[in-house]
Amino acid sequence: MSNNSNSINVPEAKQAMNQFKMECANEVGVNLKEGYNGDLTSRQAGSVGGQMVKKMIEAYERSM
């Protein structure tokens, strides 16, 4: 098993997570492309990750 903390624990969720990431990137105005996105600035990458976390917390709070 990989020690990579970025790995998807449920392989079937990979496509859904990629779609979620693309949606969040679109919401914050970051142009992601399929595959390699190493040319993004730290600010751009962070804004996508932050938006993902924000939406996951909102979804969790709605389910409470």
C-alpha positions in Angstrom: 0.0 0.0 0.0 1.2 3.5 -0.8 2.1 6.0 1.9 0.8 8.9 -0.3 -1.7 10.8 1.7 -3.3 12.0 -1.5 -4.4 8.6 -2.6 -8.1 7.8 -3.0 -9.2 5.3 -0.4 -12.2 4.1 -2.4 -11.1 3.5 -6.0 -14.6 3.8 -7.3 -14.7 7.4 -6.1 -11.8 8.6 -8.2 -14.0 9.9 -11.1 -16.4 11.6 -8.8 -13.5 13.3 -6.9 -12.0 14.5 -10.2 -15.4 15.9 -11.3 -15.8 17.6 -7.9 -12.3 19.1 -8.2 -13.1 20.4 -11.7 -16.3 22.0 -10.5 -14.6 23.7 -7.5 -11.8 25.0 -9.8 -14.4 26.4 -12.1 -16.2 28.1 -9.2 -13.0 29.9 -8.1 -12.0 30.8 -11.7 -9.0 28.4 -12.0 -8.7 26.7 -15.4 -7.8 23.0 -14.6 -7.1 20.6 -17.4 -7.2 16.8 -17.4 -4.0 15.3 -16.2 -1.0 17.4 -15.2 -1.6 20.8 -13.6 1.8 21.5 -12.2 1.9 24.9 -13.9 -0.7 26.3 -11.4 0.5 28.8 -8.8 0.3 27.9 -5.2 -2.4 30.4 -4.8 -4.5 28.8 -7.6 -4.0 25.3 -6.3 -4.8 26.4 -2.7 -8.0 28.1 -3.8 -9.2 24.9 -5.4 -8.4 22.8 -2.4 -9.9 25.4 -0.1 -13.1 25.5 -2.1 -13.3 21.7 -2.0 -13.0 21.6 1.8 -15.5 24.4 2.2 -18.1 22.5 0.1 -17.4 19.2 2.0 -17.9 20.9 5.3 -21.2 22.5 4.1 -22.4 19.1 2.9 -21.6 17.6 6.2 -23.3 20.3 8.2 -26.4 19.9 6.0 -26.5 16.2 6.8 -26.4 16.8 10.6 
